[in-house]
Amino acid sequence: MLYHHVFLSSLFTSVWNWRSIYLFSSIMMIVSLFAIQKVLPQEFKQTTKKAFKYIDIVINSLSLLFKNKDVRIYSIYGFMVMAVFSAFWNNISIYLSDNFSLNQIYIGLFSLTGVAGVSVSIFSNSILKKNKI
């Protein structure tokens, strides 16, 4: 699911500027805020008496990180996936831009081509078994 980050960021960078990605993210967060408030049940809004402070939520999340082994494992997995993904696509983008003079839209299309290859590889085992190759 990370492929859309590369394509969207390439599209925004080529059409506007790289800073437009941050503007788009901010707008989407505000839209998400209103969508969550709209979808949240009215009973929950009325029965919630205690206001949660942000620091309490952060402390609670950190305590879960230390107490629950599954949270630690999945946090490490998520960190490693994002680190590898970011390192890979930053290097690929610079390489494609410098050596092949590709602009950001073409780099985004290149990433979608890679996604198509990965998607096909998921089914390659069953296709090869059917064709007995």
DSSP file with accessible surface (Angstrom, degrees, kcal/mol):
  #  RESIDUE AA STRUCTURE BP1 BP2  ACC     N-H-->O    O-->H-N    N-H-->O    O-->H-N    TCO  KAPPA ALPHA  PHI   PSI    X-CA   Y-CA   Z-CA
    1    1 A M    >         0   0  167      0, 0.0     3,-0.5     0, 0.0     4,-0.2   0.000 360.0 360.0 360.0  -4.2    0.0    0.0    0.0
    2    2 A L  T >>  +     0   0   42      1,-0.2     3,-1.1     2,-0.1     4,-0.9   0.633 360.0  83.4 -81.3 -11.9    3.0    2.3    0.1
    3    3 A Y  H 3> S+     0   0   92      1,-0.3     4,-2.0     2,-0.2     3,-0.3   0.832  80.9  62.0 -63.2 -32.6    3.2    2.6   -3.7
    4    4 A H  H <> S+     0   0   71     -3,-0.5     4,-2.8     1,-0.2     5,-0.3   0.805  95.5  62.3 -67.2 -22.9    0.6    5.3   -3.8
    5    5 A H  H <> S+     0   0   97     -3,-1.1     4,-2.3    -4,-0.2    -1,-0.2   0.933 106.0  45.0 -63.7 -43.6    2.9    7.6   -1.7
    6    6 A V  H  X S+     0   0    9     -4,-0.9     4,-2.3    -3,-0.3    -2,-0.2   0.938 116.7  44.2 -67.4 -45.6    5.5    7.5   -4.4
    7    7 A F  H  X S+     0   0   54     -4,-2.0     4,-2.5     2,-0.2    -2,-0.2   0.948 116.6  44.9 -67.3 -46.9    3.1    8.1   -7.3
    8    8 A L  H  X S+     0   0   62     -4,-2.8     4,-2.9     1,-0.2     5,-0.2   0.913 114.1  49.2 -63.8 -42.0    1.1   10.9   -5.5
    9    9 A S  H  X S+     0   0   38     -4,-2.3     4,-2.3    -5,-0.3    -1,-0.2   0.904 112.0  49.1 -66.3 -36.8    4.3   12.6   -4.3
   10   10 A S  H  X S+     0   0    2     -4,-2.3     4,-2.2    -5,-0.2     5,-0.2   0.915 112.4  48.7 -65.7 -40.8    5.8   12.5   -7.8
   11   11 A L  H  X S+     0   0   63     -4,-2.5     4,-2.3     1,-0.2     5,-0.3   0.949 113.5  45.3 -64.4 -47.4    2.6   13.9   -9.3
   12   12 A F  H  X S+     0   0   28     -4,-2.9     4,-2.5     1,-0.2    -1,-0.2   0.889 112.7  52.0 -63.3 -40.6    2.3   16.7   -6.8
   13   13 A T  H  < S+     0   0   36     -4,-2.3    -1,-0.2    -5,-0.2    -2,-0.2   0.908 113.0  43.5 -64.9 -40.0    6.0   17.6   -7.1
   14   14 A S  H  < S+     0   0   45     -4,-2.2    -2,-0.2    -5,-0.2    -1,-0.2   0.873 119.2  41.8 -76.3 -34.2    5.9   17.8  -10.9
   15   15 A V  H  < S-     0   0   79     -4,-2.3    -2,-0.2    -5,-0.2    -3,-0.2   0.942 137.5  -6.7 -78.3 -48.3    2.6   19.7  -11.1
   16   16 A W  S  < S-     0   0  171     -4,-2.5     2,-0.3    -5,-0.3    -3,-0.1   0.460 104.7 -63.3-111.7-103.9    3.2   22.2   -8.2
   17   17 A N    >   -     0   0   77     -5,-0.2     3,-1.5     1,-0.0     4,-0.4  -0.920  43.3 -99.6-147.6 168.0    6.2   21.9   -5.9
   18   18 A W  T >  S+     0   0  124     -2,-0.3     3,-1.1     1,-0.3     4,-0.5   0.808 119.6  63.5 -66.7 -23.4    7.5   19.5   -3.4
   19   19 A R  T >> S+     0   0  150      1,-0.2     4,-1.4     2,-0.2     3,-0.6   0.716  84.6  75.6 -71.9 -17.9    6.0   21.6   -0.6
   20   20 A S  H <> S+     0   0   18     -3,-1.5     4,-2.8     1,-0.2    -1,-0.2   0.770  83.1  67.4 -65.6 -22.3    2.6   20.9   -2.0
   21   21 A I  H <> S+     0   0   47     -3,-1.1     4,-2.4    -4,-0.4    -1,-0.2   0.918 101.1  47.3 -63.0 -41.0    2.7   17.5   -0.5
   22   22 A Y  H <> S+     0   0  149     -3,-0.6     4,-2.3    -4,-0.5    -1,-0.2   0.891 111.4  50.4 -69.1 -37.7    2.7   19.0    3.0
   23   23 A L  H  X S+     0   0  110     -4,-1.4     4,-2.4     2,-0.2    -2,-0.2   0.939 111.4  48.4 -63.5 -45.7   -0.2   21.2    2.1
   24   24 A F  H  X S+     0   0   75     -4,-2.8     4,-2.6     1,-0.2    -2,-0.2   0.917 110.9  51.0 -61.5 -42.1   -2.2   18.3    0.7
   25   25 A S  H  X S+     0   0   54     -4,-2.4     4,-2.0     1,-0.2    -1,-0.2   0.910 110.2  49.6 -62.8 -41.2   -1.4   16.2    3.8
   26   26 A S  H  X S+     0   0   64     -4,-2.3     4,-2.0     2,-0.2    -1,-0.2   0.923 111.2  48.6 -63.8 -43.5   -2.7   19.0    6.0
   27   27 A I  H  X S+     0   0   84     -4,-2.4     4,-2.6     1,-0.2    -2,-0.2   0.926 110.8  50.7 -63.0 -42.4   -5.9   19.4    4.1
   28   28 A M  H  X S+     0   0   81     -4,-2.6     4,-2.5     1,-0.2    -1,-0.2   0.867 107.9  53.1 -66.1 -33.8   -6.5   15.7    4.2
   29   29 A M  H  X S+     0   0  137     -4,-2.0     4,-2.1     2,-0.2    -1,-0.2   0.910 110.1  47.6 -66.8 -39.2   -6.0   15.6    8.0
   30   30 A I  H  X S+     0   0   96     -4,-2.0     4,-2.1     2,-0.2    -2,-0.2   0.928 112.0  49.4 -67.3 -41.9   -8.6   18.4    8.4
   31   31 A V  H  X S+     0   0   79     -4,-2.6     4,-2.4     1,-0.2    -2,-0.2   0.919 110.5  51.4 -61.7 -40.9  -11.0   16.6    6.1
   32   32 A S  H  X S+     0   0   59     -4,-2.5     4,-2.7     2,-0.2     5,-0.2   0.887 105.9  55.5 -63.5 -38.2  -10.4   13.4    8.1
   33   33 A L  H  X S+     0   0   91     -4,-2.1     4,-2.2     1,-0.2    -1,-0.2   0.951 111.1  43.1 -59.7 -47.5  -11.2   15.3   11.3
   34   34 A F  H  X S+     0   0  126     -4,-2.1     4,-1.9     1,-0.2    -2,-0.2   0.875 113.3  52.6 -68.0 -36.0  -14.5   16.4   10.1
   35   35 A A  H  X S+     0   0   50     -4,-2.4     4,-2.3     2,-0.2    -2,-0.2   0.919 109.8  48.1 -66.1 -40.9  -15.3   13.0    8.6
   36   36 A I  H  X S+     0   0  109     -4,-2.7     4,-2.5     1,-0.2    -2,-0.2   0.920 111.3  50.1 -66.5 -41.0  -14.5   11.3   12.0
   37   37 A Q  H  < S+     0   0  102     -4,-2.2    -1,-0.2    -5,-0.2    -2,-0.2   0.864 112.4  48.2 -65.7 -32.8  -16.7   13.8   13.8
   38   38 A K  H  < S+     0   0  179     -4,-1.9    -2,-0.2    -5,-0.2    -1,-0.2   0.897 116.6  41.5 -72.4 -38.7  -19.5   13.2   11.4
   39   39 A V  H  < S+     0   0  118     -4,-2.3    -2,-0.2    -5,-0.1    -1,-0.2   0.785  89.2 103.5 -81.8 -27.5  -19.3    9.4   11.6
   40   40 A L  S  < S-     0   0   61     -4,-2.5     5,-0.1    -5,-0.2    -4,-0.0  -0.302  83.8-105.7 -60.3 130.9  -18.7    9.2   15.4
   41   41 A P     >  -     0   0   65      0, 0.0     4,-1.5     0, 0.0     3,-0.2  -0.264  17.5-129.9 -60.8 146.1  -22.0    8.1   17.1
   42   42 A Q  H  > S+     0   0  105      1,-0.2     4,-2.1     2,-0.2     5,-0.2   0.841 105.5  61.0 -65.4 -33.8  -23.9   10.7   19.0
   43   43 A E  H  > S+     0   0  132      1,-0.2     4,-2.3     2,-0.2    -1,-0.2   0.907 104.2  49.2 -60.9 -40.5  -24.2    8.6   22.1
   44   44 A F  H  > S+     0   0  107     -3,-0.2     4,-1.1     1,-0.2    -1,-0.2   0.906 109.4  51.8 -67.1 -37.8  -20.4    8.5   22.4
   45   45 A K  H  < S+     0   0   80     -4,-1.5    -1,-0.2     1,-0.2    -2,-0.2   0.893 114.7  42.6 -65.2 -37.5  -20.2   12.2   22.0
   46   46 A Q  H  < S+     0   0  135     -4,-2.1    -2,-0.2     1,-0.2    -1,-0.2   0.845 114.0  48.2 -80.9 -33.7  -22.8   12.8   24.8
   47   47 A T  H  < S+     0   0   97     -4,-2.3     2,-0.9    -5,-0.2    -1,-0.2   0.638  84.4  99.1 -84.8 -12.8  -21.6   10.3   27.3
   48   48 A T     <  +     0   0   53     -4,-1.1    -1,-0.0    -5,-0.2    -4,-0.0  -0.649  39.1 160.1 -78.2 106.8  -17.9   11.3   27.2
   49   49 A K        +     0   0  183     -2,-0.9     2,-0.4     2,-0.0    -1,-0.2   0.810  51.0  75.3 -94.1 -38.2  -17.5   13.5   30.2
   50   50 A K  S    S-     0   0  141      1,-0.0     2,-0.5     0, 0.0    -1,-0.0  -0.634  74.6-138.8 -83.4 131.3  -13.7   13.3   30.7
   51   51 A A        -     0   0   85     -2,-0.4     2,-0.5     1,-0.0    -2,-0.0  -0.739  17.6-135.1 -86.9 131.0  -11.6   15.3   28.3
   52   52 A F        -     0   0  132     -2,-0.5     2,-0.3     4,-0.0     3,-0.0  -0.740  12.7-144.4 -88.3 131.3   -8.6   13.4   27.1
   53   53 A K     >  -     0   0  141     -2,-0.5     4,-1.7     1,-0.1     3,-0.3  -0.707  17.6-125.0 -91.2 148.9   -5.3   15.3   27.1
   54   54 A Y  H  > S+     0   0  184     -2,-0.3     4,-2.4     1,-0.2     5,-0.2   0.895 110.5  55.9 -60.8 -39.9   -2.8   14.6   24.4
   55   55 A I  H  > S+     0   0   99      1,-0.2     4,-2.6     2,-0.2    -1,-0.2   0.876 104.7  53.8 -63.8 -34.0   -0.1   13.9   26.9
   56   56 A D  H  > S+     0   0   72     -3,-0.3     4,-2.4     2,-0.2    -1,-0.2   0.900 108.7  49.0 -65.9 -38.5   -2.3   11.2   28.5
   57   57 A I  H  X S+     0   0   83     -4,-1.7     4,-2.4     2,-0.2    -2,-0.2   0.918 111.9  48.6 -67.3 -40.6   -2.8    9.5   25.2
   58   58 A V  H  X S+     0   0   47     -4,-2.4     4,-2.5     2,-0.2    -2,-0.2   0.933 112.5  47.9 -65.0 -44.4    1.0    9.6   24.5
   59   59 A I  H  X S+     0   0   98     -4,-2.6     4,-2.5     1,-0.2    -2,-0.2   0.917 111.5  50.7 -63.7 -40.5    1.8    8.2   27.9
   60   60 A N  H  X S+     0   0   97     -4,-2.4     4,-2.1     2,-0.2    -1,-0.2   0.911 110.6  49.3 -63.3 -41.8   -0.8    5.5   27.5
   61   61 A S  H  X S+     0   0   66     -4,-2.4     4,-1.9     1,-0.2    -2,-0.2   0.910 111.6  48.6 -64.3 -41.8    0.6    4.5   24.1
   62   62 A L  H  X S+     0   0   85     -4,-2.5     4,-1.8     2,-0.2    -2,-0.2   0.884 109.0  52.8 -66.7 -37.1    4.1    4.4   25.5
   63   63 A S  H  X S+     0   0   32     -4,-2.5     4,-2.2     1,-0.2     5,-0.2   0.897 108.5  50.8 -66.2 -36.2    3.0    2.2   28.4
   64   64 A L  H  X S+     0   0   80     -4,-2.1     4,-2.7     1,-0.2     8,-0.2   0.884 106.4  56.0 -64.5 -36.8    1.4   -0.2   25.9
   65   65 A L  H  < S+     0   0   50     -4,-1.9    -2,-0.2     1,-0.2    -1,-0.2   0.897 113.9  39.1 -62.0 -38.2    4.6   -0.3   24.0
   66   66 A F  H  < S+     0   0  153     -4,-1.8    -2,-0.2     1,-0.1    -1,-0.2   0.815 122.4  40.9 -82.8 -29.3    6.5   -1.4   27.1
   67   67 A K  H  < S+     0   0  168     -4,-2.2     2,-0.6    -5,-0.2    -2,-0.2   0.838 105.8  62.7 -88.3 -34.5    3.8   -3.8   28.5
   68   68 A N     X  -     0   0   65     -4,-2.7     4,-1.7    -5,-0.2    -1,-0.1  -0.838  58.5-162.2-106.0 121.1    2.6   -5.5   25.3
   69   69 A K  H  > S+     0   0  134     -2,-0.6     4,-2.5     1,-0.2     5,-0.2   0.876  91.7  55.7 -66.4 -38.7    5.0   -7.7   23.3
   70   70 A D  H  > S+     0   0   95      1,-0.2     4,-2.6     2,-0.2     5,-0.3   0.900 105.5  51.7 -63.1 -39.4    2.8   -7.7   20.2
   71   71 A V  H  > S+     0   0   48     -7,-0.2     4,-2.0     2,-0.2    -1,-0.2   0.920 110.7  49.0 -63.6 -41.5    2.7   -3.9   20.1
   72   72 A R  H  X S+     0   0   93     -4,-1.7     4,-2.3    -8,-0.2    -2,-0.2   0.942 112.4  47.5 -62.3 -45.9    6.5   -3.8   20.3
   73   73 A I  H  X S+     0   0   54     -4,-2.5     4,-2.6     1,-0.2    -2,-0.2   0.946 114.4  44.8 -63.5 -48.0    6.9   -6.4   17.5
   74   74 A Y  H  X S+     0   0  160     -4,-2.6     4,-2.5     1,-0.2    -1,-0.2   0.841 111.2  54.5 -69.0 -29.6    4.5   -4.7   15.2
   75   75 A S  H  X S+     0   0   59     -4,-2.0     4,-2.4    -5,-0.3    -1,-0.2   0.922 110.1  46.5 -66.5 -41.9    6.0   -1.3   15.9
   76   76 A I  H  X S+     0   0   96     -4,-2.3     4,-2.7     2,-0.2    -2,-0.2   0.922 112.4  50.5 -66.2 -42.3    9.4   -2.6   15.0
   77   77 A Y  H  X S+     0   0  130     -4,-2.6     4,-2.5     1,-0.2     5,-0.2   0.935 111.9  47.3 -59.6 -46.9    8.0   -4.2   11.8
   78   78 A G  H  X S+     0   0   38     -4,-2.5     4,-2.3     2,-0.2     5,-0.2   0.908 112.1  50.2 -62.3 -41.5    6.3   -1.0   10.8
   79   79 A F  H  X S+     0   0  150     -4,-2.4     4,-2.5     1,-0.2    -2,-0.2   0.936 112.2  46.9 -62.2 -44.8    9.5    1.0   11.5
   80   80 A M  H  X S+     0   0   94     -4,-2.7     4,-2.6     2,-0.2     5,-0.3   0.909 111.5  50.5 -67.2 -40.7   11.6   -1.4    9.4
   81   81 A V  H  X S+     0   0   83     -4,-2.5     4,-2.6    -5,-0.2     5,-0.2   0.944 114.0  44.3 -62.6 -46.1    9.2   -1.4    6.5
   82   82 A M  H  X S+     0   0   86     -4,-2.3     4,-2.6    -5,-0.2     5,-0.2   0.892 113.5  50.9 -67.2 -37.6    9.0    2.4    6.3
   83   83 A A  H  X S+     0   0   44     -4,-2.5     4,-2.5    -5,-0.2     5,-0.2   0.943 114.4  42.7 -65.1 -45.7   12.8    2.8    6.7
   84   84 A V  H  X S+     0   0  103     -4,-2.6     4,-2.7     2,-0.2     5,-0.2   0.923 115.5  49.8 -66.7 -43.3   13.6    0.3    3.9
   85   85 A F  H  X S+     0   0   39     -4,-2.6     4,-2.6    -5,-0.3     5,-0.3   0.939 113.6  45.2 -60.9 -46.3   10.8    1.8    1.7
   86   86 A S  H  X S+     0   0   50     -4,-2.6     4,-2.2    -5,-0.2     5,-0.3   0.927 114.2  47.9 -65.6 -43.6   12.0    5.3    2.2
   87   87 A A  H  X S+     0   0   52     -4,-2.5     4,-1.9    -5,-0.2     5,-0.2   0.929 114.2  47.7 -63.6 -42.3   15.7    4.5    1.7
   88   88 A F  H  X S+     0   0  108     -4,-2.7     4,-2.7    -5,-0.2     5,-0.2   0.964 115.5  41.5 -64.4 -51.6   14.9    2.5   -1.5
   89   89 A W  H  X S+     0   0   33     -4,-2.6     4,-2.4    -5,-0.2     5,-0.2   0.824 111.7  55.1 -73.9 -27.9   12.7    5.0   -3.2
   90   90 A N  H  X S+     0   0  100     -4,-2.2     4,-2.0    -5,-0.3    -1,-0.2   0.941 113.4  42.7 -65.1 -43.8   14.8    8.0   -2.2
   91   91 A N  H  X S+     0   0  107     -4,-1.9     4,-2.5    -5,-0.3    -2,-0.2   0.909 115.1  49.1 -68.5 -41.7   17.8    6.4   -3.9
   92   92 A I  H  X S+     0   0   38     -4,-2.7     4,-3.0    -5,-0.2     5,-0.3   0.917 110.6  51.0 -63.8 -42.9   15.8    5.2   -6.9
   93   93 A S  H  X S+     0   0   25     -4,-2.4     4,-2.2     2,-0.2    -1,-0.2   0.929 112.7  45.2 -61.6 -44.3   14.3    8.6   -7.4
   94   94 A I  H  X S+     0   0   97     -4,-2.0     4,-2.8    -5,-0.2     5,-0.3   0.929 114.4  49.3 -65.5 -41.9   17.7   10.3   -7.3
   95   95 A Y  H  X>S+     0   0  126     -4,-2.5     4,-2.6     1,-0.2     5,-0.6   0.936 113.7  44.8 -62.9 -47.6   19.2    7.7   -9.6
   96   96 A L  H  X5S+     0   0   13     -4,-3.0     6,-1.8     1,-0.2     4,-1.0   0.874 115.9  48.1 -66.1 -35.5   16.4    7.9  -12.2
   97   97 A S  H  X5S+     0   0   47     -4,-2.2     4,-0.6    -5,-0.3    -2,-0.2   0.931 119.9  35.9 -70.3 -44.9   16.5   11.7  -12.0
   98   98 A D  H  <5S+     0   0  111     -4,-2.8    -2,-0.2    -5,-0.2    -3,-0.2   0.940 126.5  32.7 -76.1 -49.4   20.3   12.0  -12.4
   99   99 A N  H  <5S+     0   0   95     -4,-2.6    -3,-0.2    -5,-0.3    -2,-0.1   0.799 133.0  26.1 -84.1 -30.1   21.2    9.2  -14.8
  100  100 A F  H  <<S-     0   0  122     -4,-1.0    -1,-0.2    -5,-0.6    -3,-0.2   0.367  94.9-128.6-115.0   1.7   18.1    9.1  -17.0
  101  101 A S     <  +     0   0  106     -4,-0.6     2,-0.3    -6,-0.2    -4,-0.2   0.846  47.6 165.6  53.3  39.5   16.8   12.7  -16.6
  102  102 A L        -     0   0   51     -6,-1.8    -1,-0.2    -9,-0.1     2,-0.1  -0.651  29.8-135.7 -83.9 141.5   13.3   11.5  -15.7
  103  103 A N     >  -     0   0   81     -2,-0.3     4,-1.9     1,-0.1     5,-0.2  -0.329  34.7 -91.2 -86.1-179.7   11.0   14.0  -14.2
  104  104 A Q  H  > S+     0   0   53      1,-0.2     4,-2.3     2,-0.2     5,-0.2   0.834 122.6  55.6 -67.2 -33.1    8.8   13.3  -11.2
  105  105 A I  H  > S+     0   0   60      2,-0.2     4,-2.5     1,-0.2    -1,-0.2   0.937 109.2  47.2 -65.4 -43.1    5.8   12.1  -13.2
  106  106 A Y  H  > S+     0   0  134      2,-0.2     4,-2.2     1,-0.2    -2,-0.2   0.874 110.3  52.5 -67.2 -33.9    7.8    9.5  -15.0
  107  107 A I  H  X S+     0   0    0     -4,-1.9     4,-2.0     2,-0.2    -1,-0.2   0.918 109.7  49.7 -66.6 -39.3    9.4    8.3  -11.7
  108  108 A G  H  X S+     0   0    0     -4,-2.3     4,-1.9     2,-0.2    -2,-0.2   0.911 110.8  48.8 -64.0 -41.1    5.9    7.9  -10.3
  109  109 A L  H  X S+     0   0   78     -4,-2.5     4,-2.0     1,-0.2    -1,-0.2   0.872 107.5  56.0 -66.0 -35.4    4.8    5.9  -13.3
  110  110 A F  H  X S+     0   0  100     -4,-2.2     4,-1.9     1,-0.2    -2,-0.2   0.909 106.2  50.8 -60.5 -39.4    8.0    3.8  -12.9
  111  111 A S  H  X S+     0   0    2     -4,-2.0     4,-1.9     1,-0.2    -2,-0.2   0.891 108.1  51.8 -67.5 -37.8    6.9    3.0   -9.4
  112  112 A L  H  X S+     0   0   58     -4,-1.9     4,-2.2     2,-0.2    -1,-0.2   0.862 106.1  54.8 -66.7 -32.8    3.4    2.0  -10.6
  113  113 A T  H  X S+     0   0   97     -4,-2.0     4,-2.0     2,-0.2    -2,-0.2   0.912 107.0  50.9 -64.6 -39.2    5.1   -0.3  -13.1
  114  114 A G  H  X S+     0   0   40     -4,-1.9     4,-2.3     1,-0.2    -2,-0.2   0.893 108.1  52.3 -63.9 -37.3    6.9   -1.9  -10.2
  115  115 A V  H  X S+     0   0   32     -4,-1.9     4,-2.7     1,-0.2    -1,-0.2   0.905 106.9  52.8 -65.3 -39.9    3.6   -2.4   -8.4
  116  116 A A  H  X S+     0   0   55     -4,-2.2     4,-2.1     2,-0.2    -1,-0.2   0.919 109.3  49.7 -62.1 -40.4    2.2   -4.1  -11.4
  117  117 A G  H  X S+     0   0   43     -4,-2.0     4,-2.0     2,-0.2    -2,-0.2   0.916 111.7  47.4 -64.2 -41.7    5.1   -6.5  -11.4
  118  118 A V  H  X S+     0   0   90     -4,-2.3     4,-1.2     1,-0.2    -2,-0.2   0.910 110.3  53.2 -65.9 -39.9    4.7   -7.3   -7.8
  119  119 A S  H  X S+     0   0   54     -4,-2.7     4,-0.7     1,-0.2     3,-0.3   0.898 110.4  46.9 -63.4 -39.5    1.0   -7.8   -8.2
  120  120 A V  H >X S+     0   0   93     -4,-2.1     3,-0.9     1,-0.2     4,-0.7   0.882 104.7  61.1 -69.9 -34.2    1.6  -10.3  -11.0
  121  121 A S  H 3X S+     0   0   64     -4,-2.0     4,-0.5     1,-0.3     3,-0.4   0.783  93.3  65.1 -66.3 -24.0    4.2  -12.1   -9.0
  122  122 A I  H 3< S+     0   0  119     -4,-1.2     3,-0.3    -3,-0.3     4,-0.3   0.899 111.2  35.7 -62.5 -37.5    1.6  -12.9   -6.3
  123  123 A F  H <X S+     0   0  123     -3,-0.9     4,-2.0    -4,-0.7    -1,-0.2   0.442  91.8  94.5 -95.4  -1.1   -0.3  -15.1   -8.8
  124  124 A S  H  X S+     0   0   48     -4,-0.7     4,-2.8    -3,-0.4     5,-0.2   0.861  79.3  57.5 -64.2 -34.3    2.8  -16.4  -10.7
  125  125 A N  H  X S+     0   0   96     -4,-0.5     4,-2.1    -3,-0.3    -1,-0.2   0.945 110.3  42.6 -62.4 -46.9    3.0  -19.6   -8.6
  126  126 A S  H  > S+     0   0   55     -4,-0.3     4,-2.0     2,-0.2    -1,-0.2   0.880 114.4  51.6 -69.2 -34.2   -0.6  -20.7   -9.5
  127  127 A I  H  X S+     0   0   80     -4,-2.0     4,-2.1     1,-0.2    -2,-0.2   0.939 110.8  47.9 -67.0 -42.2   -0.1  -19.7  -13.1
  128  128 A L  H  X>S+     0   0   78     -4,-2.8     5,-1.8     1,-0.2     4,-0.8   0.878 110.5  51.7 -66.7 -36.8    3.1  -21.7  -13.4
  129  129 A K  H  <5S+     0   0  145     -4,-2.1     3,-0.3    -5,-0.2    -1,-0.2   0.895 109.9  49.3 -65.8 -39.4    1.5  -24.7  -11.8
  130  130 A K  H  <5S+     0   0  169     -4,-2.0    -2,-0.2     1,-0.2    -1,-0.2   0.884 117.2  40.4 -66.4 -38.4   -1.4  -24.6  -14.2
  131  131 A N  H  <5S-     0   0  104     -4,-2.1    -1,-0.2    -5,-0.2    -2,-0.2   0.495 104.3-133.6 -87.1  -6.1    1.0  -24.4  -17.2
  132  132 A K  T  <5       0   0  185     -4,-0.8    -3,-0.2    -3,-0.3    -4,-0.1   0.898 360.0 360.0  53.1  49.4    3.3  -26.9  -15.7
  133  133 A I      <       0   0  155     -5,-1.8    -1,-0.2    -6,-0.1    -2,-0.1  -0.746 360.0 360.0 -95.5 360.0    6.4  -24.9  -16.4
